[in-house]
Amino acid sequence: LRNVVARVDDKAENFGRHVFGRAPRVAAVGTGEAPPEGRRLIYAGAVSRSVAFLLDISLVSFSISLGLNLLLGLQQGFFDSSTTSLDGLASLVVLFATPTYFALAWWLAGSTVGDFLMGLRICRRNGERLGFVASWVRSWTLLLFLIIWVVGMLPTAFSTNRRSWLDRVTRTQARYVGRPLWKSLASPAVAGTAVTGVAAPGRTE
């Protein structure tokens, strides 16, 4: 599925470039490392990122709905039906659940559930994982200026590293996922094998 969506990224991007009189992107772009297996480029395209976002919003919306129904059930079961004791808590859940989900996912794992399913990760421009503050800044910026994020995805078709307006403001990138997710999670030998495709000493392909 990931590779299929990545190919859709390429086709959609080249269609947009054709509409604006730009030549198709034919050469792999990136940081010198090889694209993950089955991908032509290093950086994730607009289709993968948009589908990932829709999956995440659907997941968070379902979870919030489930949680609020549970709270309402508790309120009706243990409190007077006219009380508003849980109204404030419900409002806080709705307000903070979505940015908290995105921020913690990017900080702890580099990917949300949607990102993982689409085979991409959010990182710094040097490829390292986002820090705690950077993750929160990106999540709140995304949700507070959602329409800007939607429009700002269009320039990814013309940017060398497929950076959106949100990426530029928060100094981040979206890259396709290879193995391992992060170099720090593997030994240097294994990491070298994953990135360069060259077998480490003593290992056979």
C-alpha angles and dihedrals in degrees: 000000000000093000092046092054090046089056089050087053089057095046094047091047094049090047090055091047090050091052090055094044096255125139117250117267101252104160125071112250127200144092100311095276120115119261115254115271112287094016126104097202139036098229125068119244132229097264095055092046094047094049090048090052093049091050091051094048090049091050094048093045091051092047093048091048091050092048094048092049088053091050092049090050091052091047093052093043101046106021138051108277090236096055121109096200093124099036093088092048091050090052091051091050092053092046100047106026097082100046090041091053094051095042096049093044093052092043099045103031108010089234139066120220089266092048091051093050091050092045102244141112136204115234146153120279090264091054096254124132119271118259124235096264095042091052092053093046092051094046095050092043090052095051100038092049099032095145089054089052091052094049091038092062091071095074090060088083091062102033117099092229097028094250119170126209089263090054091052094048094047095035094236140126138209114226133181113255121250128172120306103031092215128019091225090064093064137051116265091252094053092042090052090051092050095049104037101027090230116130116245118242112283093018128105127207 
